[in-house]
Amino acid sequence: MLSLSMRKLAITTGIAITLSATAVQAQQENDPWEGFNRTMFTFNDGLDRAIIKPVTQGYRYVTPEIAQTGVNNFFENLRDVRTLFNNLLQGKVHNALEDFARITYNTTFGLGGVIDVATPLGMAKNDEDFGQTLGYWGVSSGPYVVLPLFGPSTVRDTAGMVPDWYLDPVVYVDDRGTRNSLQALRLLDTRSQLLDAERIISGDRYSFIRDAYLQRREYLINDGVMDVRYDESDF
């Protein structure tokens, strides 16, 4: 008869093998276009290393931190408009009211959103988009796909980009020069937020970013509720 420790070791090894096989199967199901995706990932990564990242680092170097915070607050306030409509589409009325209150306070008392006055007042910050709305109503994510310039996505999230585009206040700015400048500044702000986070990337960059993206999207769609179950009798 196996000792208790040997039995636990055997169970643990069996679980590890099962999880490994499941992970490989999930990878094949979620990423059937891996060849194309890796090619596009290499293109995006090369463009980022050559242009976007150096420009972003220069932006962070010359821009005072308080100004960077103001820029980020401004675009987050604009993004709350998208979140508001998607919360309504998901029937999350309470969250939508929070979004409306945030937009109203930050736009009115926060100098157009440059100052975040809503968070210190206890108004929760939500994050919703149309891809999450589709997922909320049961639409499958479909295969993982890396888009030119836009990066990680899925078929569902790619389709969700279209209605979200119409919910972006920047696209309604009449002056083309101003509109393009805002888009460029938002790109710098978004990339700046990722400079510190990318330090945790290890191993195969493509696989790491893919898995992190898919896990985060699942987390957001389920509002942070993860269904993790195990049988204590096995241990």
C-alpha positions in Angstrom: 0.0 0.0 0.0 1.3 3.4 -0.9 2.0 5.7 2.1 0.0 8.9 2.5 2.8 11.1 1.1 3.2 8.8 -1.9 -0.5 8.9 -2.5 -0.5 12.7 -2.4 2.4 12.8 -4.7 0.7 10.5 -7.2 -2.5 12.6 -7.0 -0.6 15.8 -7.5 1.3 14.4 -10.5 -1.9 13.2 -12.0 -3.5 16.6 -11.6 -0.4 18.3 -13.1 -0.5 16.0 -16.1 -4.3 16.6 -16.6 -3.9 20.4 -16.3 -1.0 20.4 -18.7 -3.0 18.4 -21.3 -6.0 20.7 -20.7 -3.8 23.8 -21.2 -2.5 22.4 -24.5 -6.0 21.5 -25.7 -7.3 25.0 -24.7 -4.3 26.6 -26.5 -5.1 24.8 -29.7 -8.8 25.6 -29.4 -8.3 29.3 -28.6 -5.4 30.0 -31.0 -6.0 28.0 -34.2 -4.4 30.8 -36.2 -1.2 30.8 -34.3 1.0 31.0 -37.4 -0.7 34.2 -38.6 -0.9 35.6 -35.1 2.8 35.1 -34.5 3.7 36.9 -37.7 1.4 39.8 -36.9 2.8 39.9 -33.3 6.3 40.1 -34.6 5.3 43.0 -36.9 3.5 44.9 -34.1 6.4 44.2 -31.7 9.0 45.5 -34.2 6.9 48.6 -34.8 6.6 49.2 -31.0 10.3 48.7 -30.4 11.4 51.0 -33.3 8.9 53.8 -32.9 6.1 53.7 -30.3 8.0 52.7 -27.2 11.0 55.1 -27.7 8.5 58.0 -28.3 6.5 57.0 -25.2 9.6 56.9 -23.1 10.5 60.4 -24.4 7.0 61.5 -23.5 7.4 60.2 -19.9 10.8 61.8 -19.6 9.8 65.3 -20.6 6.2 65.4 -19.3 5.8 66.1 -15.5 4.0 63.3 -13.7 1.1 65.5 -12.7 0.5 66.3 -16.4 0.7 62.6 -17.3 -1.9 61.9 -14.6 -4.1 64.6 -16.0 -3.9 63.2 -19.5 -4.8 59.7 -18.3 -7.7 61.1 -16.2 -9.0 62.9 -19.3 -9.1 59.8 -21.5 -10.4 57.6 -18.7 -13.3 60.1 -18.4 -14.0 59.8 -22.1 -13.9 56.0 -21.8 -16.5 56.1 -19.1 -19.0 57.1 -21.8 -18.4 53.7 -23.5 -18.7 52.0 -20.2 -22.0 53.7 -19.4 -23.7 52.6 -22.6 -22.4 49.0 -22.3 -23.5 48.8 -18.7 -27.0 49.8 -19.9 -26.9 47.2 -22.7 -26.0 44.6 -20.0 -28.9 45.7 -17.8 -26.5 46.9 -15.0 -28.5 49.9 -14.1 -26.7 50.6 -10.8 -23.3 50.5 -12.5 -24.6 52.8 -15.3 -25.7 55.3 -12.7 -22.2 55.2 -11.2 -20.7 55.8 -14.7 -23.1 58.8 -15.3 -22.2 60.3 -11.9 -18.5 59.9 -12.6 -18.8 61.6 -16.0 -20.9 64.4 -14.6 -18.6 65.1 -11.6 -15.3 64.7 -13.5 -16.4 66.8 -16.4 -18.0 69.5 -14.4 -15.8 69.8 -11.3 -12.7 68.0 -12.7 -12.0 70.5 -15.5 -13.2 68.3 -18.3 -12.0 65.1 -16.7 -8.4 66.2 -16.1 -8.9 65.9 -12.4 -10.5 62.7 -11.1 -12.8 64.0 -8.3 -15.2 61.1 -8.5 -12.9 58.4 -7.1 -12.2 60.2 -3.8 -16.0 60.7 -3.4 -16.4 56.9 -3.5 -17.8 56.5 -7.1 -16.6 53.2 -8.4 -14.7 53.0 -11.6 -16.2 50.4 -14.0 -14.7 49.0 -17.2 -17.1 47.7 -19.9 -16.9 47.5 -23.7 -19.1 45.9 -26.4 -16.9 42.8 -26.5 -17.8 42.3 -22.8 -21.4 43.0 -23.6 -21.5 40.2 -26.2 -19.8 37.9 -23.8 -22.3 38.8 -21.1 -25.1 37.7 -23.3 -23.4 34.4 -24.1 -21.6 35.1 -27.4 -18.5 32.9 -27.6 -15.1 34.6 -27.8 -14.1 32.8 -31.0 -10.5 32.3 -31.9 -7.7 34.5 -30.6 -6.4 36.9 -33.2 -3.6 39.5 -33.3 -4.7 42.6 -35.2 -2.3 44.9 -37.0 -1.5 47.9 -34.8 -4.3 47.1 -32.3 -2.7 43.9 -30.9 -4.4 41.0 -29.0 -8.0 40.4 -29.6 -10.6 37.7 -30.3 -13.2 37.5 -33.1 -15.9 38.6 -30.6 -13.8 41.5 -29.3 -12.8 42.6 -32.8 -16.5 42.8 -33.7 -17.1 44.8 -30.6 -14.6 47.4 -31.7 -17.1 48.8 -34.2 -19.9 49.9 -31.9 -17.3 51.1 -29.3 -15.8 53.3 -32.0 -19.2 55.2 -32.3 -19.2 55.6 -28.5 -15.8 57.4 -28.5 -16.3 61.2 -28.1 -13.0 61.8 -29.9 -14.3 60.7 -33.3 -16.8 63.4 -33.2 -14.3 66.2 -33.0 -14.8 68.2 -36.2 -11.2 69.5 -36.7 -9.1 66.7 -38.2 -5.8 68.0 -36.7 -7.2 68.2 -33.2 -8.8 64.8 -33.6 -5.6 63.2 -34.8 -3.6 64.9 -32.0 -6.0 63.5 -29.4 -5.7 60.0 -30.9 -1.9 60.2 -30.9 -1.9 61.5 -27.3 -4.2 58.7 -26.2 -1.8 56.1 -27.9 1.1 57.6 -25.9 -1.0 57.5 -22.7 -2.1 53.9 -23.2 1.5 52.7 -24.1 2.8 54.6 -21.1 0.5 52.7 -18.7 2.0 49.4 -20.1 5.7 50.3 -19.7 5.9 49.2 -16.1 3.6 46.2 -16.5 5.6 44.7 -19.4 8.5 44.0 -17.0 6.7 40.9 -15.6 6.7 39.3 -19.1 8.8 36.2 -19.1 9.5 33.2 -21.4 7.8 33.3 -24.8 6.5 36.8 -25.2 3.8 35.8 -27.6 2.3 33.0 -25.4 2.6 35.2 -22.2 0.7 38.1 -23.7 -1.9 35.8 -25.4 -2.7 34.0 -22.2 -2.7 37.2 -20.1 -5.1 38.8 -22.5 -7.5 35.9 -22.6 -7.5 35.4 -18.8 -8.1 39.2 -18.3 -11.0 39.2 -20.7 -12.6 36.2 -19.0 -12.1 38.0 -15.7 -13.7 41.2 -16.9 -16.7 39.5 -18.6 -17.4 37.6 -15.4 -17.0 40.8 -13.3 -14.2 39.2 -11.4 -16.1 36.1 -10.4 -14.1 33.0 -11.2 -15.5 29.5 -10.8 -12.7 27.5 -9.2 -13.7 24.1 -7.8 -11.8 21.2 -6.3 -12.6 18.0 -4.3 -11.0 18.2 -0.9 -11.3 14.4 -0.6 -8.5 14.0 -3.1 -6.0 15.5 -0.8 
